[in-house]
Amino acid sequence: MNGKLPARARTAVLADNPLEGEQLLLDALFGAPGPGAVKRPRPVDSAAVDKPQHYKIISISLYTEDITRLEQLVRELKRRGHYKANKSQVIRAALAQLNLDKVPHEL
């Protein structure tokens, strides 16, 4: 056999939408509960309960040389005794010291 499924089997697979219905997606991502599993009640708005309100996770793009510099700064802070230093703290410290009047017009 050449390893291909018969045409009928291929079309049957395409007829089922694995993303249809939220529970199907959740089961696919986190595993469906097994037989005899106890269903635990969820809070009405679990997203609001679980999400911290004092920060947000964001994604930014940096040039590789900027990332290298940021990592060097973190290493130097740790060498100086700031053992819990991380990239977020360095960026927050830089933001706190930023003077918009001194930012060059052409970045």
Z-matrix of the N, CA and C atoms (Angstrom, degrees):
N
C 1 1.450
C 2 1.517 1 108.70
N 3 1.323 2 117.65 1 148.46
C 4 1.456 3 121.29 2 -174.61
C 5 1.532 4 113.55 3 -87.15
N 6 1.328 5 119.56 4 3.64
C 7 1.450 6 121.64 5 176.76
C 8 1.513 7 114.38 6 89.17
N 9 1.318 8 118.94 7 -7.01
C 10 1.461 9 121.40 8 179.35
C 11 1.511 10 109.88 9 -88.99
N 12 1.335 11 115.63 10 147.51
C 13 1.456 12 120.56 11 175.68
C 14 1.514 13 109.57 12 -76.71
N 15 1.342 14 117.37 13 150.00
C 16 1.462 15 118.88 14 173.87
C 17 1.521 16 110.14 15 -60.94
N 18 1.314 17 116.84 16 154.33
C 19 1.474 18 121.77 17 -177.00
C 20 1.519 19 111.41 18 -55.05
N 21 1.332 20 118.24 19 -39.41
C 22 1.461 21 121.10 20 -178.61
C 23 1.533 22 111.21 21 -63.19
N 24 1.331 23 117.83 22 -40.17
C 25 1.461 24 121.48 23 179.59
C 26 1.515 25 111.18 24 -68.17
N 27 1.343 26 116.74 25 -38.34
C 28 1.472 27 119.44 26 179.38
C 29 1.519 28 110.78 27 -64.70
N 30 1.318 29 118.65 28 -43.32
C 31 1.459 30 120.56 29 -177.77
C 32 1.517 31 111.61 30 -70.47
N 33 1.335 32 118.63 31 -30.94
C 34 1.458 33 120.82 32 178.02
C 35 1.522 34 110.29 33 -65.46
N 36 1.325 35 116.46 34 -38.30
C 37 1.462 36 120.37 35 178.71
C 38 1.527 37 109.98 36 -65.07
N 39 1.319 38 116.72 37 -42.76
C 40 1.455 39 119.94 38 -178.70
C 41 1.517 40 112.69 39 -69.07
N 42 1.329 41 117.65 40 -22.42
C 43 1.461 42 120.25 41 -179.27
C 44 1.518 43 111.65 42 -71.52
N 45 1.328 44 118.52 43 -24.77
C 46 1.463 45 121.91 44 179.17
C 47 1.520 46 109.58 45 -91.42
N 48 1.319 47 116.91 46 127.52
C 49 1.460 48 121.82 47 177.81
C 50 1.523 49 108.27 48 -96.27
N 51 1.345 50 119.28 49 107.97
C 52 1.465 51 120.78 50 -177.13
C 53 1.523 52 113.16 51 -68.67
N 54 1.315 53 118.22 52 -15.47
C 55 1.459 54 120.81 53 -179.34
C 56 1.524 55 112.73 54 -96.19
N 57 1.324 56 116.60 55 1.53
C 58 1.456 57 119.87 56 -178.82
C 59 1.521 58 109.10 57 -74.92
N 60 1.300 59 116.69 58 122.82
C 61 1.465 60 121.03 59 178.56
C 62 1.507 61 111.04 60 87.07
N 63 1.300 62 116.50 61 132.61
C 64 1.458 63 121.89 62 -176.87
C 65 1.524 64 111.82 63 -63.59
N 66 1.319 65 117.88 64 -39.88
C 67 1.455 66 119.96 65 -176.46
C 68 1.523 67 111.69 66 -64.72
N 69 1.331 68 117.04 67 -36.35
C 70 1.460 69 119.39 68 177.31
C 71 1.528 70 110.68 69 -61.45
N 72 1.324 71 116.11 70 -41.73
C 73 1.461 72 120.37 71 179.59
C 74 1.525 73 110.59 72 -66.50
N 75 1.321 74 116.87 73 -43.92
C 76 1.464 75 120.05 74 179.03
C 77 1.530 76 110.77 75 -63.11
N 78 1.332 77 116.47 76 -40.95
C 79 1.463 78 119.78 77 177.81
C 80 1.521 79 110.97 78 -63.53
N 81 1.330 80 116.75 79 -39.50
C 82 1.460 81 120.31 80 179.87
C 83 1.523 82 111.16 81 -66.36
N 84 1.322 83 117.07 82 -38.10
C 85 1.464 84 120.77 83 -177.86
C 86 1.526 85 112.63 84 -78.40
N 87 1.325 86 117.06 85 -42.81
C 88 1.456 87 120.74 86 -171.11
C 89 1.523 88 113.42 87 -113.82
N 90 1.307 89 117.91 88 0.77
C 91 1.459 90 121.07 89 178.93
C 92 1.517 91 111.29 90 89.03
N 93 1.293 92 115.88 91 133.54
C 94 1.453 93 121.00 92 178.41
C 95 1.528 94 108.64 93 -74.42
N 96 1.323 95 117.83 94 145.61
C 97 1.461 96 119.45 95 177.36
C 98 1.527 97 109.94 96 -65.86
N 99 1.303 98 115.71 97 142.63
C 100 1.462 99 120.49 98 -179.29
C 101 1.515 100 111.47 99 -75.41
N 102 1.331 101 116.66 100 172.93
C 103 1.458 102 119.99 101 178.76
C 104 1.523 103 110.35 102 -63.18
N 105 1.305 104 116.11 103 137.01
C 106 1.458 105 121.80 104 179.23
C 107 1.514 106 113.62 105 81.21
N 108 1.338 107 117.77 106 5.67
C 109 1.463 108 120.28 107 179.94
C 110 1.516 109 109.73 108 -69.10
N 111 1.309 110 116.02 109 143.91
C 112 1.463 111 121.40 110 178.53
C 113 1.514 112 108.12 111 -86.04
N 114 1.307 113 116.34 112 126.36
C 115 1.460 114 120.82 113 -179.79
C 116 1.526 115 108.31 114 -85.03
N 117 1.336 116 115.50 115 120.00
C 118 1.457 117 120.50 116 179.54
C 119 1.516 118 110.04 117 -91.10
N 120 1.323 119 117.64 118 137.76
C 121 1.473 120 119.20 119 177.75
C 122 1.525 121 110.14 120 -68.94
N 123 1.327 122 116.53 121 143.01
C 124 1.459 123 121.99 122 178.03
C 125 1.515 124 109.09 123 -104.79
N 126 1.316 125 117.09 124 149.12
C 127 1.465 126 118.97 125 174.05
C 128 1.520 127 110.04 126 -60.40
N 129 1.311 128 116.15 127 154.27
C 130 1.459 129 120.86 128 -177.88
C 131 1.513 130 110.78 129 -58.05
N 132 1.331 131 117.47 130 -47.79
C 133 1.467 132 121.33 131 -179.41
C 134 1.521 133 107.97 132 -120.36
N 135 1.328 134 116.72 133 75.27
C 136 1.457 135 120.52 134 -175.09
C 137 1.528 136 111.93 135 -64.86
N 138 1.335 137 118.54 136 -28.59
C 139 1.467 138 120.60 137 179.47
C 140 1.522 139 110.27 138 -64.08
N 141 1.317 140 117.68 139 -41.75
C 142 1.466 141 121.16 140 -179.06
C 143 1.525 142 110.44 141 -70.28
N 144 1.310 143 117.61 142 -32.32
C 145 1.453 144 121.31 143 -179.19
C 146 1.517 145 110.49 144 -73.69
N 147 1.324 146 118.16 145 -40.97
C 148 1.450 147 122.37 146 -173.49
C 149 1.528 148 114.09 147 -83.39
N 150 1.326 149 118.60 148 -26.26
C 151 1.462 150 120.70 149 -173.56
C 152 1.529 151 111.37 150 -82.23
N 153 1.319 152 116.85 151 128.96
C 154 1.467 153 118.85 152 174.14
C 155 1.525 154 109.77 153 -67.53
N 156 1.307 155 116.09 154 145.87
C 157 1.458 156 120.73 155 -177.64
C 158 1.533 157 112.49 156 -99.70
N 159 1.329 158 118.94 157 -11.56
C 160 1.462 159 120.67 158 -174.64
C 161 1.533 160 113.44 159 -91.84
N 162 1.315 161 118.84 160 -2.97
C 163 1.463 162 120.78 161 174.89
C 164 1.519 163 109.46 162 -156.77
N 165 1.338 164 114.81 163 164.47
C 166 1.457 165 122.02 164 175.18
C 167 1.519 166 108.26 165 -131.33
N 168 1.306 167 116.04 166 147.64
C 169 1.452 168 120.97 167 174.81
C 170 1.521 169 107.33 168 -90.12
N 171 1.327 170 115.91 169 126.57
C 172 1.460 171 120.68 170 -179.57
C 173 1.523 172 109.07 171 -125.97
N 174 1.291 173 115.17 172 168.95
C 175 1.460 174 121.07 173 176.63
C 176 1.517 175 107.67 174 -124.78
N 177 1.332 176 117.10 175 131.11
C 178 1.457 177 121.41 176 177.33
C 179 1.517 178 108.98 177 -129.00
N 180 1.299 179 115.92 178 158.63
C 181 1.461 180 121.63 179 177.13
C 182 1.519 181 109.04 180 -105.50
N 183 1.320 182 116.22 181 133.62
C 184 1.458 183 122.16 182 176.46
C 185 1.523 184 108.38 183 -131.70
N 186 1.324 185 115.41 184 150.13
C 187 1.457 186 119.75 185 172.75
C 188 1.523 187 108.83 186 -68.44
N 189 1.327 188 116.39 187 152.36
C 190 1.462 189 119.96 188 -177.04
C 191 1.524 190 111.85 189 -59.27
N 192 1.331 191 117.11 190 -35.74
C 193 1.475 192 118.07 191 178.82
C 194 1.525 193 111.70 192 -68.48
N 195 1.341 194 117.82 193 -30.65
C 196 1.465 195 120.74 194 176.13
C 197 1.528 196 110.65 195 -69.97
N 198 1.315 197 116.79 196 -38.38
C 199 1.467 198 120.88 197 177.43
C 200 1.525 199 109.90 198 -65.22
N 201 1.329 200 116.01 199 -42.06
C 202 1.462 201 120.36 200 177.74
C 203 1.524 202 110.23 201 -60.20
N 204 1.321 203 117.22 202 -45.58
C 205 1.478 204 121.68 203 178.73
C 206 1.520 205 111.00 204 -61.98
N 207 1.331 206 117.09 205 -43.79
C 208 1.458 207 121.73 206 179.36
C 209 1.524 208 110.67 207 -60.83
N 210 1.321 209 116.91 208 -44.30
C 211 1.466 210 121.33 209 178.71
C 212 1.527 211 111.66 210 -65.25
N 213 1.350 212 116.81 211 -36.28
C 214 1.473 213 120.27 212 176.53
C 215 1.525 214 110.39 213 -64.64
N 216 1.325 215 116.71 214 -41.15
C 217 1.464 216 120.30 215 178.73
C 218 1.524 217 110.98 216 -62.26
N 219 1.319 218 117.21 217 -42.08
C 220 1.463 219 120.84 218 178.68
C 221 1.533 220 110.04 219 -63.21
N 222 1.338 221 117.03 220 -44.91
C 223 1.466 222 120.27 221 178.55
C 224 1.530 223 111.38 222 -60.38
N 225 1.324 224 116.36 223 -42.24
C 226 1.475 225 119.92 224 -179.56
C 227 1.530 226 110.94 225 -66.02
N 228 1.323 227 116.97 226 -40.96
C 229 1.470 228 119.49 227 176.91
C 230 1.529 229 110.53 228 -60.85
N 231 1.322 230 117.12 229 -42.29
C 232 1.462 231 120.29 230 179.14
C 233 1.521 232 110.70 231 -65.10
N 234 1.334 233 116.56 232 -39.24
C 235 1.470 234 120.53 233 177.84
C 236 1.521 235 110.68 234 -61.49
N 237 1.320 236 115.92 235 -33.06
C 238 1.466 237 121.68 236 -179.41
C 239 1.530 238 113.07 237 -84.13
N 240 1.323 239 116.74 238 3.56
C 241 1.462 240 119.11 239 175.25
C 242 1.518 241 115.77 240 106.30
N 243 1.300 242 118.01 241 -2.28
C 244 1.464 243 121.00 242 176.70
C 245 1.533 244 107.44 243 -88.20
N 246 1.328 245 115.89 244 77.13
C 247 1.467 246 121.29 245 -168.96
C 248 1.523 247 113.74 246 -67.25
N 249 1.304 248 117.63 247 -22.19
C 250 1.472 249 120.17 248 -179.78
C 251 1.530 250 112.23 249 -98.36
N 252 1.320 251 118.01 250 12.60
C 253 1.469 252 121.45 251 -179.55
C 254 1.524 253 109.91 252 -61.97
N 255 1.335 254 114.93 253 143.50
C 256 1.464 255 119.84 254 176.65
C 257 1.528 256 109.04 255 -148.54
N 258 1.322 257 116.42 256 174.29
C 259 1.465 258 121.47 257 -175.83
C 260 1.523 259 111.74 258 -62.01
N 261 1.314 260 117.19 259 -39.95
C 262 1.467 261 120.01 260 -179.97
C 263 1.524 262 111.29 261 -61.18
N 264 1.325 263 116.87 262 -42.00
C 265 1.466 264 120.28 263 179.71
C 266 1.524 265 111.46 264 -64.84
N 267 1.322 266 117.18 265 -39.59
C 268 1.471 267 120.02 266 178.58
C 269 1.524 268 110.03 267 -64.14
N 270 1.312 269 117.61 268 -43.34
C 271 1.470 270 121.15 269 179.47
C 272 1.525 271 110.13 270 -64.63
N 273 1.350 272 117.80 271 -41.93
C 274 1.468 273 119.97 272 178.18
C 275 1.524 274 111.50 273 -63.16
N 276 1.337 275 117.23 274 -39.45
C 277 1.467 276 120.58 275 178.42
C 278 1.525 277 110.11 276 -64.78
N 279 1.334 278 117.36 277 -40.43
C 280 1.464 279 120.89 278 178.13
C 281 1.523 280 110.72 279 -64.69
N 282 1.324 281 117.83 280 -41.48
C 283 1.468 282 121.01 281 178.46
C 284 1.522 283 111.23 282 -63.28
N 285 1.325 284 116.81 283 -38.62
C 286 1.469 285 120.72 284 -179.09
C 287 1.526 286 111.12 285 -65.56
N 288 1.335 287 117.47 286 -27.68
C 289 1.458 288 121.13 287 -177.57
C 290 1.526 289 113.60 288 -96.81
N 291 1.310 290 117.66 289 -4.15
C 292 1.459 291 121.63 290 -175.90
C 293 1.525 292 111.40 291 -67.78
N 294 1.324 293 115.96 292 127.15
C 295 1.452 294 122.90 293 175.09
C 296 1.527 295 106.71 294 -110.84
N 297 1.310 296 116.92 295 108.59
C 298 1.471 297 120.70 296 -176.52
C 299 1.519 298 112.98 297 -60.09
N 300 1.329 299 117.81 298 -26.52
C 301 1.468 300 120.33 299 178.48
C 302 1.513 301 112.45 300 -69.52
N 303 1.325 302 117.14 301 -19.36
C 304 1.466 303 120.28 302 -179.45
C 305 1.523 304 113.49 303 -100.26
N 306 1.341 305 117.51 304 0.26
C 307 1.458 306 120.86 305 179.12
C 308 1.535 307 108.06 306 -76.02
N 309 1.340 308 117.88 307 127.23
C 310 1.452 309 119.85 308 179.70
C 311 1.540 310 110.03 309 -61.37
N 312 1.322 311 115.53 310 146.24
C 313 1.461 312 120.55 311 -178.10
C 314 1.513 313 111.14 312 -61.80
N 315 1.308 314 117.50 313 -36.87
C 316 1.461 315 121.68 314 -178.87
C 317 1.529 316 108.25 315 -107.19
N 318 1.317 317 115.56 316 105.11
C 319 1.475 318 119.67 317 179.61
C 320 1.492 319 110.71 318 -85.93
